[in-house]
Amino acid sequence: MFNLDVSFAVYFEEITQTAGRLNELSKILNMPTIVTEQYPKGLGHTVSEVGDISHAQRFEKTCFTMVLPEVQKVLVEDKTKSVILCGIETQACIMKTVIDLLDLGVDVHVVADAVSSRSQVDRLYGLATMRQMGAFITTSETVLLQMMGDAAHPKFRQAQKLIRTSAPDSQLLQGIGGGAL
């Protein structure tokens, strides 16, 4: 699930590039993809840096959660067990979405280098809180490798360029590992 439609977040360029990598992986693996856009009439649509999202189901919203009734219907119909989550803002839309997905019994993997906020304090405490709630805080590299699982995967060659290209270097992963917060 993606929610990237405004550019005021810290390291916005890096998180959009990282979300773009995940978007490309979702296309390679034919993974169901949902994009929500927070009030696009006022804030604009998902930025082009994320890449082509024509394969995704798109929903407009004004509430903080991405789990709109229409999205929940898709998740239930698809018997979704796990979600990979990226977007902004960590302490608002991402956190409320994590709460709602966990309430539905869905495993949530928040991609730490693909989420941000206007304030890094809000971002770090948001990630720490989501971890305490039971969400998995991970990285884009981990998602790419774990989704492939094996170099013998039939689509590994297609995904290899994504794996070879590291996520942009930013300060987004500082303070969230091991014993932090």
C-alpha positions as CSV (number, residue, x, y, z in Angstrom):
1,M,0.0,0.0,0.0
2,F,1.4,3.4,-0.9
3,N,0.4,6.8,0.3
4,L,2.7,9.4,-1.3
5,D,1.1,12.5,-2.5
6,V,2.7,15.5,-0.8
7,S,6.3,16.7,-0.7
8,F,6.8,18.3,2.7
9,A,8.3,15.3,4.4
10,V,11.9,15.1,5.3
11,Y,14.0,13.1,2.7
12,F,11.0,13.2,0.3
13,E,13.1,12.5,-2.7
14,E,14.7,9.4,-1.1
15,I,11.5,7.9,0.1
16,T,9.8,8.4,-3.3
17,Q,12.8,6.6,-4.9
18,T,12.6,3.8,-2.4
19,A,8.8,3.5,-2.8
20,G,9.4,3.4,-6.6
21,R,11.7,0.4,-6.1
22,L,8.9,-1.3,-4.1
23,N,6.4,-0.3,-6.8
24,E,8.6,-1.9,-9.5
25,L,8.9,-5.1,-7.4
26,S,5.1,-5.2,-7.0
27,K,4.8,-5.1,-10.8
28,I,7.4,-7.8,-11.4
29,L,5.8,-10.1,-8.9
30,N,2.2,-9.2,-9.9
31,M,1.5,-8.3,-6.3
32,P,-1.8,-6.6,-5.5
33,T,-1.1,-2.9,-5.0
34,I,-3.3,-0.3,-3.4
35,V,-2.6,3.4,-3.5
36,T,-4.4,5.9,-1.4
37,E,-4.2,9.6,-1.9
38,Q,-4.9,12.1,0.9
39,Y,-7.2,14.8,-0.4
40,P,-5.8,14.9,-4.0
41,K,-7.9,17.9,-4.9
42,G,-6.0,20.0,-2.5
43,L,-2.7,18.1,-2.0
44,G,-2.3,16.6,-5.4
45,H,-2.0,13.1,-6.7
46,T,0.7,10.5,-6.1
47,V,4.0,11.9,-7.3
48,S,5.4,10.6,-10.6
49,E,8.8,9.7,-8.8
50,V,7.0,6.6,-7.5
51,G,6.7,5.4,-11.1
52,D,3.8,4.0,-13.1
53,I,1.0,3.0,-10.7
54,S,-1.6,2.1,-13.4
55,H,-1.5,-1.5,-12.1
56,A,-2.7,-0.3,-8.6
57,Q,-6.1,0.1,-7.3
58,R,-6.4,3.8,-6.3
59,F,-8.6,5.4,-3.7
60,E,-9.0,9.0,-2.6
61,K,-9.3,9.7,1.1
62,T,-9.6,12.5,3.7
63,C,-9.2,10.3,6.8
64,F,-5.8,9.3,8.1
65,T,-6.2,5.6,7.6
66,M,-5.7,3.9,4.3
67,V,-8.1,1.2,5.4
68,L,-11.2,2.8,3.8
69,P,-14.3,0.6,3.6
70,E,-13.5,0.0,-0.1
71,V,-9.9,-1.0,0.7
72,Q,-11.0,-3.3,3.6
73,K,-13.4,-5.0,1.1
74,V,-10.4,-5.7,-1.3
75,L,-8.3,-7.0,1.6
76,V,-11.0,-9.3,2.8
77,E,-11.9,-10.5,-0.7
78,D,-8.2,-11.2,-1.5
79,K,-7.8,-12.9,1.9
80,T,-4.8,-10.6,2.5
81,K,-2.6,-11.9,5.3
82,S,0.3,-9.4,5.1
83,V,0.8,-5.9,3.9
84,I,3.9,-3.9,3.0
85,L,3.4,-0.3,3.9
86,C,5.1,2.9,2.8
87,G,4.2,6.5,2.5
88,I,3.7,9.7,4.6
89,E,3.2,10.8,7.3
90,T,4.5,8.2,9.7
91,Q,2.8,9.4,12.8
92,A,-0.5,10.0,11.1
93,C,-1.6,8.0,8.0
94,I,0.9,5.2,8.4
95,M,0.3,4.7,12.1
96,K,-3.5,4.8,11.8
97,T,-3.3,2.4,8.9
98,V,-1.1,0.0,11.0
99,I,-3.6,0.2,13.9
100,D,-6.5,-0.6,11.5
101,L,-4.7,-3.4,9.7
102,L,-3.5,-5.0,13.0
103,D,-7.2,-4.9,14.2
104,L,-8.1,-6.8,11.0
105,G,-5.5,-9.5,11.9
106,V,-3.2,-8.5,9.0
107,D,0.6,-8.7,9.5
108,V,2.0,-5.3,8.7
109,H,5.6,-4.6,7.4
110,V,6.4,-0.9,7.6
111,V,9.3,0.0,5.3
112,A,11.4,2.3,7.4
113,D,13.3,3.8,4.5
114,A,10.1,4.5,2.6
115,V,8.2,6.4,5.3
116,S,8.8,9.9,6.6
117,S,7.2,12.9,8.3
118,R,7.8,16.6,8.5
119,S,9.5,16.0,11.8
120,Q,12.0,13.2,12.4
121,V,11.0,13.1,16.1
122,D,7.4,12.2,15.0
123,R,8.7,9.7,12.5
124,L,11.0,7.9,15.0
125,Y,8.4,7.7,17.8
126,G,5.8,6.7,15.3
127,L,8.0,3.8,14.1
128,A,8.8,2.8,17.7
129,T,5.1,2.9,18.7
130,M,4.1,0.8,15.6
131,R,6.8,-1.8,16.5
132,Q,5.4,-1.9,20.1
133,M,1.9,-2.5,18.6
134,G,3.2,-5.5,16.7
135,A,4.1,-4.2,13.2
136,F,7.3,-5.3,11.6
137,I,9.7,-2.4,10.9
138,T,11.9,-3.4,8.0
139,T,13.9,-1.9,5.1
140,S,13.3,-1.9,1.4
141,E,16.3,-4.1,0.8
142,T,14.9,-6.7,3.2
143,V,11.6,-6.6,1.5
144,L,13.2,-7.1,-2.0
145,L,15.3,-10.0,-0.9
146,Q,12.6,-11.7,1.2
147,M,10.0,-11.4,-1.5
148,M,12.4,-13.1,-4.0
149,G,13.5,-15.7,-1.4
150,D,15.9,-17.4,-3.8
151,A,18.1,-16.6,-6.7
152,A,16.4,-19.4,-8.5
153,H,13.0,-17.5,-8.3
154,P,11.6,-17.4,-11.9
155,K,11.5,-13.6,-11.8
156,F,14.8,-13.0,-10.0
157,R,16.5,-11.7,-13.2
158,Q,13.9,-9.1,-13.6
159,A,14.2,-8.0,-10.0
160,Q,18.0,-8.2,-9.9
161,K,18.4,-4.6,-11.1
162,L,16.3,-3.4,-8.1
163,I,18.4,-5.5,-5.7
164,R,21.7,-4.3,-7.2
165,T,20.6,-0.6,-6.9
166,S,20.7,0.2,-3.2
167,A,18.1,2.5,-1.7
168,P,19.2,6.1,-1.6
169,D,21.5,6.9,1.3
170,S,19.6,9.1,3.8
171,Q,19.4,9.4,7.6
172,L,16.1,7.6,7.6
173,L,17.4,4.5,9.2
174,Q,19.3,6.1,12.0
175,G,17.8,5.6,15.4
176,I,15.4,2.8,14.6
177,G,17.6,-0.3,14.8
178,G,18.1,-2.7,17.7
179,G,17.8,-1.0,21.0
180,A,16.8,2.5,19.8
181,L,13.7,4.0,21.3
